[in-house]
Amino acid sequence: MKADLLLRGGAIHPLGRFGARAVTHLAVGGERVLAAGGRELEGLRGPRTRVVDLAGRAVLPGFEDAHAHVVYFGLTSFGADLTGSRSLPQLQARLRRAHQRLAPGRWLVARGYSAADLAEGRAPVREELDAVVGDRPAYADERGGHSRVASSAALAAAGLGPGTPDPVGGSLGRRPDGSLDGRLIESAMRLVADHQPAPDFGERMTGILRCQRLLLARGITTVGA
């Protein structure tokens, strides 16, 4: 059997019985690895074999990610990516762009900011979301997934106010006068998210495929929730 693809001249790490030892050649036929080794694999080259000269570059097996949140990432891809925001105005600008492209009444979900990365050294509060999204329910998740900040409309949709008790395992951000500043910590995050309209099947599938393309581009071939 001839190979459909032959990788050669690299530092290929098949692992398994090879352990940490690298080989120079890898032959693939169909969707299976035919062999890994050295120059002897040149014998698997046929007239239709695609040959890739690696010029010393490394090849590794597909990675496994045990904690990827594929559905969450996919669904938040319809909102705003706040990753790398360095100030509250920059964060607001990203929220504004997402707000402008969403249909009226649709919830805006954002993710990826870190309070430690912001020049102000703190998380945004609800009024800073309101200034951008108006009466649209919205929330933004901090990187790490343990807190979020919700807009006033999102808090209202969830029926949250100064008299709302903190849930077990979480807390609501409060000002000295008892009013809510929009921050939701740990289990309190669900108090708002549970009132967000559920996405339809088509949107879920589109989001999952978006996430899948990103994972594959990073060499991740297997994921867990």
C-alpha positions as YAML, in Angstrom:
chain: A
units: angstrom
residues:
- id: 1
  name: MET
  ca: [0.00, 0.00, 0.00]
- id: 2
  name: LYS
  ca: [1.32, 3.42, -0.95]
- id: 3
  name: ALA
  ca: [0.95, 6.45, 1.25]
- id: 4
  name: ASP
  ca: [-1.38, 9.32, 0.47]
- id: 5
  name: LEU
  ca: [0.79, 11.63, 2.57]
- id: 6
  name: LEU
  ca: [4.46, 11.39, 3.50]
- id: 7
  name: LEU
  ca: [6.02, 13.71, 6.05]
- id: 8
  name: ARG
  ca: [9.79, 13.68, 6.06]
- id: 9
  name: GLY
  ca: [12.83, 15.46, 7.39]
- id: 10
  name: GLY
  ca: [11.30, 16.56, 10.67]
- id: 11
  name: ALA
  ca: [11.22, 15.84, 14.38]
- id: 12
  name: ILE
  ca: [8.13, 13.65, 14.51]
- id: 13
  name: HIS
  ca: [6.98, 12.39, 17.92]
- id: 14
  name: PRO
  ca: [4.65, 9.37, 17.52]
- id: 15
  name: LEU
  ca: [4.82, 8.68, 21.30]
- id: 16
  name: GLY
  ca: [3.43, 5.25, 22.30]
- id: 17
  name: ARG
  ca: [6.14, 2.61, 21.88]
- id: 18
  name: PHE
  ca: [8.52, 5.32, 20.66]
- id: 19
  name: GLY
  ca: [8.40, 7.09, 24.02]
- id: 20
  name: ALA
  ca: [10.12, 10.48, 23.81]
- id: 21
  name: ARG
  ca: [12.19, 9.44, 20.78]
- id: 22
  name: ALA
  ca: [11.60, 11.41, 17.60]
- id: 23
  name: VAL
  ca: [11.63, 9.96, 14.09]
- id: 24
  name: THR
  ca: [12.07, 11.72, 10.77]
- id: 25
  name: HIS
  ca: [9.30, 10.22, 8.61]
- id: 26
  name: LEU
  ca: [5.56, 9.57, 8.93]
- id: 27
  name: ALA
  ca: [3.35, 7.91, 6.29]
- id: 28
  name: VAL
  ca: [-0.44, 8.31, 6.18]
- id: 29
  name: GLY
  ca: [-2.90, 6.34, 4.07]
- id: 30
  name: GLY
  ca: [-6.57, 7.29, 4.09]
- id: 31
  name: GLU
  ca: [-7.28, 8.33, 7.65]
- id: 32
  name: ARG
  ca: [-4.68, 6.06, 9.27]
- id: 33
  name: VAL
  ca: [-1.02, 6.34, 10.11]
- id: 34
  name: LEU
  ca: [0.68, 3.59, 8.10]
- id: 35
  name: ALA
  ca: [4.13, 3.83, 9.63]
- id: 36
  name: ALA
  ca: [6.54, 6.05, 11.51]
- id: 37
  name: GLY
  ca: [10.29, 5.75, 11.21]
- id: 38
  name: GLY
  ca: [13.21, 6.84, 9.08]
- id: 39
  name: ARG
  ca: [14.24, 6.98, 5.43]
- id: 40
  name: GLU
  ca: [12.94, 3.45, 4.83]
- id: 41
  name: LEU
  ca: [9.45, 4.96, 4.64]
- id: 42
  name: GLU
  ca: [10.40, 6.52, 1.30]
- id: 43
  name: GLY
  ca: [9.47, 3.12, -0.09]
- id: 44
  name: LEU
  ca: [5.81, 3.93, 0.64]
- id: 45
  name: ARG
  ca: [5.91, 6.88, -1.73]
- id: 46
  name: GLY
  ca: [3.80, 6.42, -4.84]
- id: 47
  name: PRO
  ca: [2.98, 8.54, -7.90]
- id: 48
  name: ARG
  ca: [0.07, 10.22, -6.09]
- id: 49
  name: THR
  ca: [1.70, 10.62, -2.69]
- id: 50
  name: ARG
  ca: [1.76, 14.15, -1.33]
- id: 51
  name: VAL
  ca: [5.20, 14.75, 0.14]
- id: 52
  name: VAL
  ca: [5.79, 17.41, 2.79]
- id: 53
  name: ASP
  ca: [9.39, 18.31, 3.60]
- id: 54
  name: LEU
  ca: [9.35, 19.48, 7.22]
- id: 55
  name: ALA
  ca: [12.81, 21.09, 7.22]
- id: 56
  name: GLY
  ca: [13.34, 20.07, 10.82]
- id: 57
  name: ARG
  ca: [9.97, 21.19, 12.13]
- id: 58
  name: ALA
  ca: [8.15, 19.18, 14.78]
- id: 59
  name: VAL
  ca: [5.04, 17.04, 14.35]
- id: 60
  name: LEU
  ca: [2.99, 15.93, 17.36]
- id: 61
  name: PRO
  ca: [-0.13, 13.78, 17.80]
- id: 62
  name: GLY
  ca: [-3.45, 15.55, 18.31]
- id: 63
  name: PHE
  ca: [-3.85, 17.06, 21.76]
- id: 64
  name: GLU
  ca: [-6.65, 16.21, 24.18]
- id: 65
  name: ASP
  ca: [-8.29, 18.98, 26.22]
- id: 66
  name: ALA
  ca: [-10.19, 17.67, 29.23]
- id: 67
  name: HIS
  ca: [-12.01, 20.93, 30.02]
- id: 68
  name: ALA
  ca: [-12.90, 22.93, 26.94]
- id: 69
  name: HIS
  ca: [-16.49, 24.30, 27.37]
- id: 70
  name: VAL
  ca: [-17.22, 23.85, 23.67]
- id: 71
  name: VAL
  ca: [-20.91, 24.83, 23.77]
- id: 72
  name: TYR
  ca: [-20.25, 27.86, 25.98]
- id: 73
  name: PHE
  ca: [-17.47, 29.12, 23.72]
- id: 74
  name: GLY
  ca: [-19.58, 28.55, 20.63]
- id: 75
  name: LEU
  ca: [-22.60, 30.42, 21.95]
- id: 76
  name: THR
  ca: [-20.55, 33.36, 23.23]
- id: 77
  name: SER
  ca: [-19.01, 33.69, 19.77]
- id: 78
  name: PHE
  ca: [-22.23, 35.46, 18.74]
- id: 79
  name: GLY
  ca: [-21.50, 38.21, 21.28]
- id: 80
  name: ALA
  ca: [-18.31, 40.09, 22.16]
- id: 81
  name: ASP
  ca: [-14.81, 38.78, 22.68]
- id: 82
  name: LEU
  ca: [-13.22, 40.95, 25.37]
- id: 83
  name: THR
  ca: [-9.94, 39.02, 25.49]
- id: 84
  name: GLY
  ca: [-6.99, 41.36, 25.75]
- id: 85
  name: SER
  ca: [-8.99, 44.46, 26.70]
- id: 86
  name: ARG
  ca: [-6.66, 46.91, 28.45]
- id: 87
  name: SER
  ca: [-9.11, 49.53, 29.68]
- id: 88
  name: LEU
  ca: [-12.81, 49.99, 30.35]
- id: 89
  name: PRO
  ca: [-13.26, 52.27, 27.29]
- id: 90
  name: GLN
  ca: [-11.70, 49.57, 25.09]
- id: 91
  name: LEU
  ca: [-13.95, 46.96, 26.67]
- id: 92
  name: GLN
  ca: [-16.97, 49.19, 26.06]
- id: 93
  name: ALA
  ca: [-15.97, 49.71, 22.43]
- id: 94
  name: ARG
  ca: [-15.98, 45.96, 21.84]
- id: 95
  name: LEU
  ca: [-19.35, 45.62, 23.54]
- id: 96
  name: ARG
  ca: [-20.69, 48.46, 21.38]
- id: 97
  name: ARG
  ca: [-19.67, 46.74, 18.15]
- id: 98
  name: ALA
  ca: [-21.40, 43.54, 19.21]
- id: 99
  name: HIS
  ca: [-24.49, 45.47, 20.38]
- id: 100
  name: GLN
  ca: [-24.80, 47.23, 17.03]
- id: 101
  name: ARG
  ca: [-24.87, 44.01, 15.04]
- id: 102
  name: LEU
  ca: [-27.33, 42.11, 17.26]
- id: 103
  name: ALA
  ca: [-31.06, 42.12, 16.60]
- id: 104
  name: PRO
  ca: [-33.17, 44.21, 19.01]
- id: 105
  name: GLY
  ca: [-34.15, 42.34, 22.17]
- id: 106
  name: ARG
  ca: [-31.46, 39.72, 21.85]
- id: 107
  name: TRP
  ca: [-29.24, 39.20, 24.88]
- id: 108
  name: LEU
  ca: [-25.60, 40.19, 24.48]
- id: 109
  name: VAL
  ca: [-23.10, 37.82, 26.05]
- id: 110
  name: ALA
  ca: [-19.41, 38.74, 26.28]
- id: 111
  name: ARG
  ca: [-16.40, 36.91, 27.65]
- id: 112
  name: GLY
  ca: [-12.69, 37.06, 28.21]
- id: 113
  name: TYR
  ca: [-11.81, 40.27, 30.06]
- id: 114
  name: SER
  ca: [-9.59, 40.27, 33.13]
- id: 115
  name: ALA
  ca: [-9.87, 43.00, 35.76]
- id: 116
  name: ALA
  ca: [-6.14, 42.62, 36.39]
- id: 117
  name: ASP
  ca: [-5.44, 43.60, 32.76]
- id: 118
  name: LEU
  ca: [-7.58, 46.74, 32.81]
- id: 119
  name: ALA
  ca: [-5.92, 50.08, 33.43]
- id: 120
  name: GLU
  ca: [-8.60, 50.87, 36.01]
- id: 121
  name: GLY
  ca: [-7.68, 47.74, 37.98]
- id: 122
  name: ARG
  ca: [-11.28, 46.66, 38.51]
- id: 123
  name: ALA
  ca: [-14.18, 44.93, 36.85]
- id: 124
  name: PRO
  ca: [-16.82, 47.01, 35.04]
- id: 125
  name: VAL
  ca: [-20.10, 47.76, 36.79]
- id: 126
  name: ARG
  ca: [-23.62, 47.63, 35.39]
- id: 127
  name: GLU
  ca: [-23.79, 51.35, 34.53]
- id: 128
  name: GLU
  ca: [-20.74, 50.95, 32.29]
- id: 129
  name: LEU
  ca: [-22.52, 48.20, 30.39]
- id: 130
  name: ASP
  ca: [-25.74, 50.23, 30.32]
- id: 131
  name: ALA
  ca: [-23.91, 53.15, 28.70]
- id: 132
  name: VAL
  ca: [-23.25, 50.92, 25.70]
- id: 133
  name: VAL
  ca: [-26.19, 48.50, 25.47]
- id: 134
  name: GLY
  ca: [-29.02, 50.67, 26.83]
- id: 135
  name: ASP
  ca: [-32.00, 48.52, 27.76]
- id: 136
  name: ARG
  ca: [-30.59, 45.35, 26.16]
- id: 137
  name: PRO
  ca: [-30.00, 42.53, 28.68]
- id: 138
  name: ALA
  ca: [-26.27, 41.82, 28.65]
- id: 139
  name: TYR
  ca: [-23.54, 40.31, 30.75]
- id: 140
  name: ALA
  ca: [-19.77, 39.98, 30.48]
- id: 141
  name: ASP
  ca: [-17.80, 37.05, 31.90]
- id: 142
  name: GLU
  ca: [-14.38, 37.53, 33.41]
- id: 143
  name: ARG
  ca: [-11.63, 35.26, 32.16]
- id: 144
  name: GLY
  ca: [-11.50, 32.17, 34.35]
- id: 145
  name: GLY
  ca: [-15.27, 31.77, 34.56]
- id: 146
  name: HIS
  ca: [-15.87, 32.62, 38.23]
- id: 147
  name: SER
  ca: [-17.54, 36.03, 37.93]
- id: 148
  name: ARG
  ca: [-19.53, 38.16, 35.53]
- id: 149
  name: VAL
  ca: [-21.09, 41.61, 35.45]
- id: 150
  name: ALA
  ca: [-24.67, 42.10, 34.25]
- id: 151
  name: SER
  ca: [-26.42, 45.13, 32.81]
- id: 152
  name: SER
  ca: [-29.35, 46.72, 34.62]
- id: 153
  name: ALA
  ca: [-31.75, 45.17, 32.09]
- id: 154
  name: ALA
  ca: [-30.35, 41.70, 32.73]
- id: 155
  name: LEU
  ca: [-30.67, 42.15, 36.49]
- id: 156
  name: ALA
  ca: [-34.25, 43.30, 36.02]
- id: 157
  name: ALA
  ca: [-35.07, 40.35, 33.75]
- id: 158
  name: ALA
  ca: [-33.87, 38.05, 36.54]
- id: 159
  name: GLY
  ca: [-35.83, 39.96, 39.18]
- id: 160
  name: LEU
  ca: [-32.71, 40.86, 41.15]
- id: 161
  name: GLY
  ca: [-32.59, 43.86, 43.45]
- id: 162
  name: PRO
  ca: [-31.17, 45.14, 46.73]
- id: 163
  name: GLY
  ca: [-33.32, 42.70, 48.71]
- id: 164
  name: THR
  ca: [-32.14, 39.62, 46.84]
- id: 165
  name: PRO
  ca: [-30.18, 37.34, 49.17]
- id: 166
  name: ASP
  ca: [-26.84, 35.90, 48.13]
- id: 167
  name: PRO
  ca: [-27.18, 32.33, 46.86]
- id: 168
  name: VAL
  ca: [-25.33, 29.47, 48.49]
- id: 169
  name: GLY
  ca: [-21.82, 29.41, 47.07]
- id: 170
  name: GLY
  ca: [-21.92, 32.88, 45.56]
- id: 171
  name: SER
  ca: [-22.59, 36.57, 46.07]
- id: 172
  name: LEU
  ca: [-23.98, 39.67, 44.39]
- id: 173
  name: GLY
  ca: [-21.80, 42.78, 44.20]
- id: 174
  name: ARG
  ca: [-23.26, 45.52, 46.39]
- id: 175
  name: ARG
  ca: [-22.49, 49.15, 47.07]
- id: 176
  name: PRO
  ca: [-22.43, 50.64, 50.59]
- id: 177
  name: ASP
  ca: [-26.10, 51.65, 50.20]
- id: 178
  name: GLY
  ca: [-27.06, 48.05, 49.34]
- id: 179
  name: SER
  ca: [-27.74, 48.65, 45.64]
- id: 180
  name: LEU
  ca: [-26.40, 46.11, 43.16]
- id: 181
  name: ASP
  ca: [-23.38, 47.06, 41.07]
- id: 182
  name: GLY
  ca: [-23.97, 44.23, 38.58]
- id: 183
  name: ARG
  ca: [-21.22, 41.87, 39.67]
- id: 184
  name: LEU
  ca: [-22.18, 38.22, 40.10]
- id: 185
  name: ILE
  ca: [-19.71, 35.92, 41.82]
- id: 186
  name: GLU
  ca: [-19.57, 32.12, 41.48]
- id: 187
  name: SER
  ca: [-23.05, 30.54, 41.85]
- id: 188
  name: ALA
  ca: [-24.71, 33.97, 41.56]
- id: 189
  name: MET
  ca: [-23.76, 33.92, 37.87]
- id: 190
  name: ARG
  ca: [-26.63, 31.53, 37.22]
- id: 191
  name: LEU
  ca: [-29.22, 33.96, 38.64]
- id: 192
  name: VAL
  ca: [-29.05, 35.98, 35.42]
- id: 193
  name: ALA
  ca: [-28.04, 33.33, 32.90]
- id: 194
  name: ASP
  ca: [-31.01, 31.13, 33.80]
- id: 195
  name: HIS
  ca: [-33.34, 33.87, 32.53]
- id: 196
  name: GLN
  ca: [-31.63, 34.22, 29.17]
- id: 197
  name: PRO
  ca: [-33.75, 32.76, 26.32]
- id: 198
  name: ALA
  ca: [-32.40, 29.37, 25.26]
- id: 199
  name: PRO
  ca: [-30.65, 29.31, 21.87]
- id: 200
  name: ASP
  ca: [-32.21, 27.21, 19.15]
- id: 201
  name: PHE
  ca: [-30.64, 24.04, 17.79]
- id: 202
  name: GLY
  ca: [-29.24, 25.72, 14.69]
- id: 203
  name: GLU
  ca: [-27.43, 28.35, 16.73]
- id: 204
  name: ARG
  ca: [-25.96, 25.72, 19.02]
- id: 205
  name: MET
  ca: [-24.66, 23.74, 16.06]
- id: 206
  name: THR
  ca: [-23.16, 26.82, 14.42]
- id: 207
  name: GLY
  ca: [-21.42, 27.75, 17.66]
- id: 208
  name: ILE
  ca: [-20.06, 24.24, 18.19]
- id: 209
  name: LEU
  ca: [-18.68, 24.14, 14.64]
- id: 210
  name: ARG
  ca: [-17.00, 27.51, 15.17]
- id: 211
  name: CYS
  ca: [-15.35, 26.19, 18.30]
- id: 212
  name: GLN
  ca: [-14.40, 22.94, 16.56]
- id: 213
  name: ARG
  ca: [-12.60, 24.83, 13.79]
- id: 214
  name: LEU
  ca: [-10.63, 26.80, 16.37]
- id: 215
  name: LEU
  ca: [-9.70, 23.66, 18.31]
- id: 216
  name: LEU
  ca: [-8.54, 21.83, 15.20]
- id: 217
  name: ALA
  ca: [-6.49, 24.84, 14.14]
- id: 218
  name: ARG
  ca: [-4.68, 24.54, 17.49]
- id: 219
  name: GLY
  ca: [-4.08, 20.81, 17.08]
- id: 220
  name: ILE
  ca: [-6.74, 19.79, 19.62]
- id: 221
  name: THR
  ca: [-8.61, 16.74, 18.38]
- id: 222
  name: THR
  ca: [-10.41, 15.50, 21.51]
- id: 223
  name: VAL
  ca: [-12.23, 17.52, 24.15]
- id: 224
  name: GLY
  ca: [-14.21, 17.03, 27.34]
- id: 225
  name: ALA
  ca: [-16.84, 19.32, 28.83]
...
